[in-house]
Amino acid sequence: MQNIISANSNELSMSSQEISDLVGARHDSVKRSIERLAEQGIITLPPTVEKATGGRPSIEYVFSGEKGKRDSIIVVAQLSPEFTARLVDRWQELEAKKTQAALNPANMSRLQLLEMAMQAEQERIALEQKVEKIQPMADALIRISRSDEYLNLTMAAKVAGHKPRKFNLFLESEMRWIYRRPGNGKWCARQEFINRGYVDNKYTTVERSDGTTKDEVQCFVTPKGMARLSMIFGVQPDLIGGV
């Protein structure tokens, strides 16, 4: 984790190149993810800086401040959820070091100590309310992820606490797990993510009114897919527009 997050003018920041190093992804892929999330209105497109290299200068996005911190966590959660906890821990570690001197009780007045205690209590109450809001969804997703049950898209949306239409569009445009089948417009799982174990297609044979048969496909989210979604929605519960 060294040199992943740096300080600039007393404000913590993180660049797209540093995110690339953290999750082991190509820098251009990271930048495309940032731009796609910004186009969807999920994050704010961060400013850029030009870094000198041995060849052409590299353009990097830079996240800074509380808004940048929140947006960088969403980016990492989408790219590689397993690194999200490490990223959050690192932000907290640097913030604690930055504020340690300012929060030294020996340097604070009684009024400042009272204000700090009130603020801590307000933050505790706000956190409890947030946990209370997302806990049922998180518990449901964890239960599903530990089972062998495959959920169709409607049921998966219900468990995740989102409307099916928005949920499906999120899986199509952001996760790219599914697509509409040409001709009948039915949702199908992409082979790449079938191979990764996040989604699957199941085929059934249906009899037509004239006695002939046809094959129909239905898309399902696997327990592994629900587990990944639980990590993403745990960072940003309202990522796809709420229920």
Secondary structure, DSSP 4 states (H G I P E B T S, - for coil): -TTSSEEETTEEEEEHHHHHHHHT--HHHHHHHHHHHHHTTSSPPPPEEEE--SSSPEEEEEEEHHHHHHHHHHHHHHH-GGGHHHHHHHHHHHHHHHHHTTT-GGG--HHHHHHHHHHHHHHHHHHHHHHHHHHHHHHHHHHHHTS---EEHHHHHHHHTS-HHHHHHHHHHTS--EEEPTTT--EEE-HHHHHTTSEEEEEEEEE-TTS-EEEEEEEEE-HHHHHHHHHHHHH-TTTT---
